[in-house]
Amino acid sequence: MRIIYAFIAGGLFGAGLFISGMTDTAKVQGWLDVFGEWDPTLAFVMGGAIIPMFFAWRMVPGRKPLVGGNFPTPPAPNLGRNLVVGSVLFGFGWGLAGLCPGPSIASLTYGGVNHWIFVAAMMVGMLFAPKVRDALDRMEKPSVDSQTPAQ
């Protein structure tokens, strides 16, 4: 039953992305072009998502999901390197390609070869991101040897 609910939710999400224009790269890039021919219509899409979710998350405490498990706890509001770097990379990709992960997958069936290239590049980035983060974390922390006094 859980798979059926996931399929329905995913279908509704994909249909919403398509109807709202989030899978149209020209529309997304028009939203981001505030100094050119700006298209403000995606503000209604964001409002249509953010406003109901604001109230939905206020109703979560004390409830259980329909298909079992628990609702995720809100993340700590820490502003760290991972959040900043991830946001910048997401923004660059969104601005350059006019796609983000959800709409890119939703548009694979009709978006042409460019959408497939974007999704492939996104998957490669997702594969390497943990390795890059771990390497940056190791560079940031001093090694144990450098903390011991010389004798």
N, CA, C and O atoms as a DFTB+ gen file, in Angstrom:
604 C
 N C O
     1  1       0.818      -1.198       0.000
     2  2       0.000       0.000       0.000
     3  2       0.865       1.266       0.000
     4  3       0.519       2.282      -0.602
     5  1       2.002       1.164       0.700
     6  2       2.897       2.313       0.789
     7  2       3.413       2.715      -0.601
     8  3       3.538       3.903      -0.899
     9  1       3.711       1.725      -1.442
    10  2       4.207       1.996      -2.799
    11  2       3.126       2.683      -3.628
    12  3       3.430       3.569      -4.427
    13  1       1.893       2.292      -3.447
    14  2       0.787       2.919      -4.183
    15  2       0.668       4.392      -3.789
    16  3       0.515       5.259      -4.649
    17  1       0.739       4.670      -2.481
    18  2       0.684       6.069      -2.024
    19  2       1.870       6.869      -2.569
    20  3       1.710       8.020      -2.975
    21  1       3.052       6.262      -2.578
    22  2       4.236       6.944      -3.106
    23  2       4.070       7.227      -4.598
    24  3       4.434       8.303      -5.071
    25  1       3.527       6.272      -5.332
    26  2       3.302       6.457      -6.771
    27  2       2.309       7.595      -7.016
    28  3       2.530       8.427      -7.896
    29  1       1.232       7.637      -6.255
    30  2       0.225       8.695      -6.401
    31  2       0.828      10.054      -6.047
    32  3       0.638      11.031      -6.771
    33  1       1.564      10.109      -4.919
    34  2       2.182      11.367      -4.501
    35  2       3.198      11.848      -5.537
    36  3       3.237      13.032      -5.870
    37  1       4.026      10.918      -6.051
    38  2       5.008      11.279      -7.076
    39  2       4.346      11.759      -8.356
    40  3       4.813      12.712      -8.980
    41  1       3.266      11.107      -8.748
    42  2       2.523      11.535      -9.940
    43  2       1.919      12.913      -9.774
    44  3       1.978      13.734     -10.689
    45  1       1.337      13.173      -8.608
    46  2       0.775      14.505      -8.344
    47  2       1.867      15.574      -8.326
    48  3       1.682      16.676      -8.840
    49  1       3.011      15.228      -7.723
    50  2       4.126      16.170      -7.674
    51  2       4.621      16.495      -9.088
    52  3       4.807      17.662      -9.431
    53  1       4.833      15.455      -9.904
    54  2       5.280      15.661     -11.280
    55  2       4.278      16.452     -12.103
    56  3       4.657      17.328     -12.881
    57  1       2.996      16.144     -11.932
    58  2       1.956      16.890     -12.657
    59  2       1.942      18.348     -12.229
    60  3       1.781      19.246     -13.055
    61  1       2.111      18.577     -10.933
    62  2       2.160      19.959     -10.430
    63  2       3.345      20.724     -10.987
    64  3       3.217      21.895     -11.344
    65  1       4.505      20.070     -11.066
    66  2       5.685      20.713     -11.648
    67  2       5.449      21.060     -13.111
    68  3       5.823      22.141     -13.565
    69  1       4.832      20.151     -13.846
    70  2       4.560      20.388     -15.258
    71  2       3.554      21.520     -15.444
    72  3       3.793      22.436     -16.231
    73  1       2.435      21.464     -14.728
    74  2       1.380      22.474     -14.869
    75  2       1.878      23.863     -14.464
    76  3       1.514      24.865     -15.079
    77  1       2.713      23.911     -13.424
    78  2       3.193      25.199     -12.926
    79  2       4.265      25.820     -13.809
    80  3       4.548      27.012     -13.685
    81  1       4.864      25.040     -14.693
    82  2       5.911      25.564     -15.563
    83  2       7.310      25.351     -15.023
    84  3       8.274      25.834     -15.617
    85  1       7.449      24.642     -13.912
    86  2       8.769      24.423     -13.333
    87  2       9.650      23.520     -14.197
    88  3      10.869      23.513     -14.024
    89  1       9.065      22.767     -15.115
    90  2       9.860      21.919     -16.004
    91  2      10.224      22.642     -17.303
    92  3      10.932      22.086     -18.142
    93  1       9.749      23.864     -17.470
    94  2      10.054      24.676     -18.652
    95  2      11.282      25.526     -18.342
    96  3      11.196      26.498     -17.592
    97  1      12.422      25.160     -18.919
    98  2      13.667      25.851     -18.599
    99  2      13.616      27.339     -18.936
   100  3      14.196      28.150     -18.214
   101  1      12.937      27.708     -20.011
   102  2      12.843      29.122     -20.390
   103  2      12.054      29.910     -19.335
   104  3      12.396      31.054     -19.035
   105  1      11.017      29.311     -18.780
   106  2      10.209      29.984     -17.762
   107  2      11.023      30.184     -16.477
   108  3      10.964      31.246     -15.857
   109  1      11.776      29.163     -16.087
   110  2      12.601      29.263     -14.884
   111  2      13.683      30.314     -15.070
   112  3      13.912      31.134     -14.180
   113  1      14.348      30.299     -16.215
   114  2      15.392      31.292     -16.465
   115  2      14.792      32.688     -16.586
   116  3      15.450      33.669     -16.240
   117  1      13.558      32.797     -17.071
   118  2      12.867      34.095     -17.096
   119  2      12.586      34.597     -15.687
   120  3      12.632      35.803     -15.444
   121  1      12.296      33.693     -14.757
   122  2      12.080      34.063     -13.350
   123  2      13.376      34.595     -12.742
   124  3      13.354      35.536     -11.949
   125  1      14.507      33.989     -13.114
   126  2      15.792      34.380     -12.543
   127  2      16.379      35.625     -13.199
   128  3      17.305      36.223     -12.650
   129  1      15.865      36.033     -14.360
   130  2      16.398      37.180     -15.101
   131  2      15.737      38.480     -14.621
   132  3      14.944      39.084     -15.343
   133  1      16.072      38.899     -13.402
   134  2      15.412      40.074     -12.822
   135  2      15.815      41.381     -13.498
   136  3      15.099      42.374     -13.370
   137  1      16.936      41.410     -14.211
   138  2      17.364      42.634     -14.883
   139  2      17.039      42.623     -16.375
   140  3      17.366      43.574     -17.084
   141  1      16.410      41.574     -16.850
   142  2      16.035      41.461     -18.261
   143  2      14.529      41.377     -18.388
   144  3      13.801      42.195     -17.824
   145  1      14.065      40.388     -19.130
   146  2      12.623      40.181     -19.308
   147  2      12.123      39.254     -18.203
   148  3      11.903      38.063     -18.421
   149  1      11.950      39.824     -17.022
   150  2      11.595      39.059     -15.832
   151  2      10.179      38.519     -15.936
   152  3       9.260      39.234     -16.337
   153  1      10.008      37.250     -15.572
   154  2       8.706      36.584     -15.564
   155  2       8.370      36.239     -14.111
   156  3       8.881      35.248     -13.590
   157  1       7.525      37.029     -13.443
   158  2       7.271      36.825     -12.013
   159  2       6.274      35.715     -11.684
   160  3       5.954      35.524     -10.511
   161  1       5.774      34.980     -12.673
   162  2       4.697      34.020     -12.406
   163  2       5.109      32.872     -11.492
   164  3       4.252      32.292     -10.826
   165  1       6.395      32.525     -11.440
   166  2       6.804      31.439     -10.558
   167  2       6.713      31.830      -9.085
   168  3       6.769      30.962      -8.213
   169  1       6.574      33.105      -8.800
   170  2       6.353      33.525      -7.409
   171  2       5.035      32.926      -6.897
   172  3       4.927      32.585      -5.719
   173  1       4.056      32.798      -7.762
   174  2       2.787      32.183      -7.359
   175  2       2.965      30.686      -7.088
   176  3       2.309      30.122      -6.213
   177  1       3.855      30.057      -7.849
   178  2       4.148      28.642      -7.618
   179  2       4.796      28.487      -6.239
   180  3       4.411      27.615      -5.461
   181  1       5.776      29.335      -5.946
   182  2       6.434      29.252      -4.644
   183  2       5.462      29.547      -3.511
   184  3       5.468      28.858      -2.490
   185  1       4.635      30.556      -3.684
   186  2       3.633      30.864      -2.669
   187  2       2.643      29.730      -2.495
   188  3       2.219      29.423      -1.380
   189  1       2.275      29.108      -3.615
   190  2       1.352      27.984      -3.569
   191  2       1.942      26.764      -2.887
   192  3       1.202      25.871      -2.473
   193  1       3.254      26.711      -2.764
   194  2       3.910      25.603      -2.065
   195  2       4.252      25.970      -0.625
   196  3       4.022      25.189       0.298
   197  1       4.799      27.161      -0.445
   198  2       5.290      27.557       0.882
   199  2       4.150      27.817       1.867
   200  3       4.217      27.380       3.016
   201  1       3.125      28.508       1.438
   202  2       2.033      28.866       2.360
   203  2       1.321      27.640       2.920
   204  3       1.170      27.550       4.139
   205  1       0.872      26.685       2.092
   206  2       0.226      25.503       2.693
   207  2       1.173      24.678       3.567
   208  3       0.758      24.142       4.594
   209  1       2.447      24.576       3.161
   210  2       3.387      23.791       3.960
   211  2       3.676      24.448       5.302
   212  3       3.929      23.752       6.286
   213  1       3.643      25.766       5.357
   214  2       3.806      26.466       6.637
   215  2       2.756      25.976       7.628
   216  3       3.074      25.675       8.779
   217  1       1.528      25.898       7.186
   218  2       0.446      25.449       8.074
   219  2       0.491      23.938       8.292
   220  3       0.186      23.463       9.386
   221  1       0.866      23.184       7.268
   222  2       0.924      21.725       7.409
   223  2       1.945      21.319       8.462
   224  3       1.667      20.435       9.273
   225  1       3.127      21.946       8.470
   226  2       4.144      21.594       9.456
   227  2       3.730      22.006      10.868
   228  3       4.212      21.432      11.845
   229  1       2.852      22.985      10.982
   230  2       2.333      23.373      12.309
   231  2       1.360      22.320      12.845
   232  3       1.140      22.239      14.053
   233  1       0.786      21.523      11.963
   234  2      -0.186      20.499      12.361
   235  2       0.476      19.147      12.635
   236  3      -0.194      18.246      13.140
   237  1       1.759      18.971      12.324
   238  2       2.442      17.682      12.430
   239  2       2.615      17.183      13.866
   240  3       2.394      15.996      14.102
   241  1       2.998      18.022      14.843
   242  2       3.273      17.487      16.183
   243  2       2.107      16.655      16.719
   244  3       0.952      17.078      16.691
   245  1       2.445      15.459      17.207
   246  2       1.442      14.571      17.771
   247  2       0.730      13.694      16.754
   248  3      -0.134      12.900      17.126
   249  1       1.074      13.820      15.484
   250  2       0.424      13.017      14.440
   251  2       1.408      12.005      13.866
   252  3       2.622      12.130      14.028
   253  1       0.863      11.017      13.201
   254  2       1.659       9.992      12.522
   255  2       1.335      10.033      11.029
   256  3       0.206      10.343      10.651
   257  1       2.316       9.723      10.178
   258  2       2.028       9.639       8.746
   259  2       1.005       8.543       8.452
   260  3       0.886       7.575       9.204
   261  1       0.285       8.702       7.374
   262  2      -0.760       7.767       6.977
   263  2      -0.230       6.355       6.762
   264  3      -0.915       5.383       7.080
   265  1       0.975       6.234       6.229
   266  2       1.518       4.920       5.906
   267  2       2.551       4.439       6.916
   268  3       3.347       3.556       6.595
   269  1       2.564       4.983       8.111
   270  2       3.455       4.523       9.166
   271  2       4.737       5.312       9.261
   272  3       4.997       6.207       8.457
   273  1       5.531       4.972      10.248
   274  2       6.777       5.685      10.475
   275  2       6.537       6.955      11.267
   276  3       5.522       7.089      11.951
   277  1       7.459       7.870      11.174
   278  2       7.355       9.153      11.852
   279  2       7.689      10.271      10.883
   280  3       8.398      10.063       9.898
   281  1       7.174      11.458      11.167
   282  2       7.568      12.619      10.390
   283  2       9.000      12.976      10.766
   284  3       9.395      12.794      11.918
   285  1       9.785      13.484       9.814
   286  2      11.166      13.855      10.158
   287  2      11.176      15.048      11.105
   288  3      10.287      15.898      11.066
   289  1      12.189      15.094      11.948
   290  2      12.340      16.246      12.830
   291  2      12.974      17.384      12.035
   292  3      13.772      17.136      11.130
   293  1      12.633      18.608      12.359
   294  2      13.245      19.730      11.644
   295  2      14.757      19.758      11.873
   296  3      15.224      19.465      12.973
   297  1      15.510      20.104      10.850
   298  2      16.965      20.163      11.033
   299  2      17.356      21.348      11.903
   300  3      16.607      22.317      12.025
   301  1      18.524      21.262      12.500
   302  2      19.049      22.382      13.291
   303  2      19.322      23.549      12.347
   304  3      19.814      23.348      11.237
   305  1      19.009      24.750      12.778
   306  2      19.197      25.920      11.891
   307  2      20.641      26.409      11.859
   308  3      20.908      27.592      12.072
   309  1      21.575      25.488      11.590
   310  2      22.988      25.855      11.536
   311  2      23.364      26.325      10.141
   312  3      22.992      25.711       9.140
   313  1      24.099      27.412      10.092
   314  2      24.597      27.928       8.820
   315  2      26.062      27.522       8.733
   316  3      26.925      28.157       9.340
   317  1      26.339      26.472       7.983
   318  2      27.704      25.972       7.872
   319  2      28.160      25.902       6.431
   320  3      27.444      26.283       5.504
   321  1      29.380      25.399       6.271
   322  2      29.968      25.317       4.934
   323  2      29.136      24.449       4.002
   324  3      28.938      24.813       2.843
   325  1      28.642      23.304       4.482
   326  2      27.871      22.406       3.621
   327  2      26.624      23.090       3.078
   328  3      26.306      22.946       1.898
   329  1      25.917      23.829       3.920
   330  2      24.709      24.515       3.480
   331  2      25.031      25.606       2.465
   332  3      24.352      25.725       1.445
   333  1      26.059      26.398       2.739
   334  2      26.414      27.505       1.843
   335  2      26.904      26.979       0.494
   336  3      26.452      27.443      -0.552
   337  1      27.822      26.017       0.512
   338  2      28.359      25.478      -0.742
   339  2      27.256      24.769      -1.530
   340  3      27.150      24.937      -2.745
   341  1      26.445      23.985      -0.840
   342  2      25.343      23.296      -1.518
   343  2      24.351      24.265      -2.135
   344  3      23.881      24.047      -3.252
   345  1      24.028      25.332      -1.420
   346  2      23.093      26.329      -1.947
   347  2      23.659      27.052      -3.155
   348  3      22.941      27.307      -4.123
   349  1      24.932      27.383      -3.106
   350  2      25.570      28.072      -4.235
   351  2      25.594      27.160      -5.463
   352  3      25.269      27.598      -6.567
   353  1      25.975      25.899      -5.277
   354  2      26.003      24.964      -6.408
   355  2      24.608      24.732      -6.973
   356  3      24.423      24.679      -8.189
   357  1      23.627      24.594      -6.084
   358  2      22.246      24.437      -6.539
   359  2      21.821      25.658      -7.351
   360  3      21.239      25.515      -8.426
   361  1      22.104      26.839      -6.849
   362  2      21.730      28.071      -7.540
   363  2      22.394      28.209      -8.901
   364  3      21.756      28.619      -9.870
   365  1      23.681      27.865      -8.974
   366  2      24.372      27.909     -10.266
   367  2      23.725      26.955     -11.261
   368  3      23.459      27.324     -12.404
   369  1      23.476      25.731     -10.821
   370  2      22.856      24.750     -11.711
   371  2      21.468      25.168     -12.144
   372  3      21.101      25.011     -13.308
   373  1      20.694      25.702     -11.212
   374  2      19.334      26.142     -11.514
   375  2      19.355      27.294     -12.503
   376  3      18.562      27.332     -13.444
   377  1      20.268      28.235     -12.283
   378  2      20.351      29.395     -13.175
   379  2      20.872      29.053     -14.553
   380  3      20.366      29.560     -15.553
   381  1      21.878      28.198     -14.617
   382  2      22.472      27.857     -15.912
   383  2      21.577      26.943     -16.732
   384  3      21.398      27.159     -17.931
   385  1      21.014      25.925     -16.096
   386  2      20.232      24.935     -16.832
   387  2      18.736      25.208     -16.794
   388  3      17.999      24.734     -17.658
   389  1      18.279      25.967     -15.804
   390  2      16.848      26.208     -15.664
   391  2      16.121      25.010     -15.081
   392  3      14.900      24.904     -15.192
   393  1      16.867      24.112     -14.461
   394  2      16.282      22.901     -13.887
   395  2      16.852      22.662     -12.494
   396  3      17.992      23.027     -12.205
   397  1      16.057      22.054     -11.649
   398  2      16.537      21.535     -10.382
   399  2      16.133      20.066     -10.331
   400  3      15.445      19.608     -11.242
   401  1      16.525      19.307      -9.312
   402  2      16.348      17.847      -9.353
   403  2      14.928      17.360      -9.645
   404  3      14.749      16.523     -10.530
   405  1      13.939      17.843      -8.949
   406  2      12.566      17.349      -9.173
   407  2      12.073      17.578     -10.587
   408  3      11.682      16.625     -11.260
   409  1      12.081      18.826     -11.060
   410  2      11.626      19.076     -12.430
   411  2      12.469      18.385     -13.499
   412  3      11.947      18.017     -14.551
   413  1      13.759      18.205     -13.245
   414  2      14.586      17.532     -14.259
   415  2      14.143      16.090     -14.449
   416  3      14.087      15.603     -15.578
   417  1      13.831      15.408     -13.364
   418  2      13.369      14.023     -13.472
   419  2      11.966      13.974     -14.063
   420  3      11.653      13.090     -14.860
   421  1      11.119      14.931     -13.669
   422  2       9.756      14.970     -14.199
   423  2       9.737      15.229     -15.699
   424  3       8.797      14.824     -16.382
   425  1      10.760      15.899     -16.222
   426  2      10.766      16.253     -17.643
   427  2      11.566      15.287     -18.509
   428  3      11.750      15.549     -19.698
   429  1      12.041      14.192     -17.957
   430  2      12.842      13.248     -18.751
   431  2      12.077      12.658     -19.921
   432  3      12.676      12.366     -20.957
   433  1      10.776      12.475     -19.787
   434  2      10.020      11.817     -20.848
   435  2       9.768      12.713     -22.057
   436  3       9.462      12.210     -23.138
   437  1       9.889      14.020     -21.896
   438  2       9.602      14.904     -23.030
   439  2      10.632      16.018     -23.216
   440  3      10.527      16.779     -24.177
   441  1      11.598      16.135     -22.351
   442  2      12.519      17.271     -22.379
   443  2      13.641      17.184     -23.379
   444  3      14.350      18.168     -23.593
   445  1      13.823      16.048     -23.993
   446  2      14.895      15.917     -24.973
   447  2      16.210      15.498     -24.342
   448  3      16.287      15.249     -23.138
   449  1      17.237      15.424     -25.163
   450  2      18.532      14.912     -24.735
   451  2      19.191      15.822     -23.697
   452  3      19.928      15.329     -22.843
   453  1      18.950      17.121     -23.744
   454  2      19.564      18.039     -22.775
   455  2      19.134      17.715     -21.348
   456  3      19.931      17.854     -20.420
   457  1      17.907      17.291     -21.161
   458  2      17.429      16.942     -19.822
   459  2      18.118      15.671     -19.332
   460  3      18.439      15.551     -18.149
   461  1      18.344      14.724     -20.242
   462  2      19.034      13.492     -19.867
   463  2      20.483      13.793     -19.479
   464  3      21.008      13.206     -18.532
   465  1      21.125      14.702     -20.207
   466  2      22.503      15.098     -19.890
   467  2      22.542      15.772     -18.517
   468  3      23.435      15.505     -17.713
   469  1      21.570      16.643     -18.258
   470  2      21.516      17.320     -16.955
   471  2      21.361      16.296     -15.825
   472  3      22.076      16.366     -14.825
   473  1      20.435      15.351     -15.980
   474  2      20.203      14.351     -14.927
   475  2      21.442      13.478     -14.739
   476  3      21.790      13.146     -13.605
   477  1      22.109      13.103     -15.819
   478  2      23.328      12.302     -15.701
   479  2      24.402      13.085     -14.935
   480  3      25.053      12.543     -14.041
   481  1      24.579      14.350     -15.288
   482  2      25.561      15.182     -14.579
   483  2      25.171      15.357     -13.112
   484  3      26.037      15.355     -12.237
   485  1      23.886      15.507     -12.840
   486  2      23.405      15.649     -11.471
   487  2      23.714      14.380     -10.671
   488  3      24.147      14.458      -9.521
   489  1      23.492      13.220     -11.277
   490  2      23.763      11.944     -10.589
   491  2      25.254      11.790     -10.300
   492  3      25.632      11.329      -9.223
   493  1      26.101      12.173     -11.251
   494  2      27.548      12.108     -11.020
   495  2      27.922      13.035      -9.868
   496  3      28.713      12.665      -9.001
   497  1      27.355      14.236      -9.860
   498  2      27.609      15.166      -8.762
   499  2      27.157      14.612      -7.428
   500  3      27.846      14.784      -6.422
   501  1      26.006      13.947      -7.402
   502  2      25.503      13.348      -6.165
   503  2      26.404      12.206      -5.700
   504  3      26.540      11.964      -4.500
   505  1      27.011      11.512      -6.647
   506  2      27.921      10.417      -6.308
   507  2      29.207      10.939      -5.680
   508  3      29.713      10.363      -4.717
   509  1      29.736      12.036      -6.232
   510  2      31.014      12.561      -5.763
   511  2      30.894      13.536      -4.603
   512  3      31.885      13.774      -3.913
   513  1      29.736      14.102      -4.363
   514  2      29.580      15.108      -3.303
   515  2      30.019      14.613      -1.928
   516  3      30.736      15.338      -1.239
   517  1      29.622      13.406      -1.491
   518  2      30.092      12.956      -0.170
   519  2      31.614      12.820      -0.087
   520  3      32.212      13.117       0.946
   521  1      32.232      12.371      -1.175
   522  2      33.692      12.226      -1.183
   523  2      34.368      13.593      -1.080
   524  3      35.347      13.751      -0.350
   525  1      33.850      14.574      -1.806
   526  2      34.411      15.925      -1.757
   527  2      34.198      16.527      -0.361
   528  3      35.102      17.156       0.189
   529  1      33.002      16.331       0.209
   530  2      32.729      16.850       1.553
   531  2      33.669      16.233       2.577
   532  3      34.192      16.939       3.439
   533  1      33.891      14.918       2.496
   534  2      34.804      14.248       3.424
   535  2      36.223      14.783       3.272
   536  3      36.912      14.994       4.269
   537  1      36.663      15.002       2.042
   538  2      38.011      15.546       1.808
   539  2      38.130      16.950       2.390
   540  3      39.149      17.284       2.996
   541  1      37.110      17.766       2.215
   542  2      37.134      19.116       2.785
   543  2      37.128      19.065       4.309
   544  3      37.804      19.862       4.959
   545  1      36.375      18.136       4.877
   546  2      36.349      17.986       6.332
   547  2      37.718      17.584       6.870
   548  3      38.148      18.080       7.911
   549  1      38.407      16.683       6.162
   550  2      39.746      16.266       6.593
   551  2      40.738      17.413       6.496
   552  3      41.614      17.543       7.351
   553  1      40.616      18.253       5.462
   554  2      41.521      19.393       5.316
   555  2      41.279      20.427       6.411
   556  3      42.203      21.127       6.823
   557  1      40.040      20.523       6.878
   558  2      39.678      21.533       7.869
   559  2      40.167      21.167       9.264
   560  3      40.544      22.049      10.035
   561  1      40.165      19.871       9.601
   562  2      40.558      19.427      10.935
   563  2      42.047      19.125      10.959
   564  3      42.550      18.423      10.081
   565  1      42.767      19.654      11.964
   566  2      44.187      19.338      12.050
   567  2      44.391      17.869      12.399
   568  3      43.588      17.275      13.119
   569  1      45.450      17.298      11.893
   570  2      45.726      15.885      12.166
   571  2      46.177      15.711      13.607
   572  3      46.599      16.673      14.248
   573  1      46.090      14.498      14.117
   574  2      46.464      14.196      15.500
   575  2      47.972      14.419      15.688
   576  3      48.405      14.876      16.746
   577  1      48.764      14.099      14.667
   578  2      50.214      14.256      14.766
   579  2      50.611      15.706      14.964
   580  3      51.575      15.975      15.681
   581  1      49.909      16.645      14.358
   582  2      50.293      18.047      14.452
   583  2      49.918      18.649      15.798
   584  3      50.355      19.754      16.119
   585  1      49.110      17.936      16.599
   586  2      48.696      18.459      17.895
   587  2      49.628      18.012      19.012
   588  3      49.597      18.582      20.103
   589  1      50.453      17.007      18.760
   590  2      51.366      16.559      19.814
   591  2      52.613      17.429      19.811
   592  3      53.132      17.765      18.746
   593  1      53.099      17.799      20.997
   594  2      54.295      18.663      21.046
   595  2      55.547      17.905      20.586
   596  3      55.679      16.701      20.806
   597  1      56.449      18.633      19.950
   598  2      57.699      18.033      19.477
   599  2      58.594      17.728      20.675
   600  3      58.614      18.500      21.633
   601  1      59.341      16.612      20.642
   602  2      60.198      16.243      21.762
   603  2      61.629      16.206      21.350
   604  3      62.499      15.912      22.170
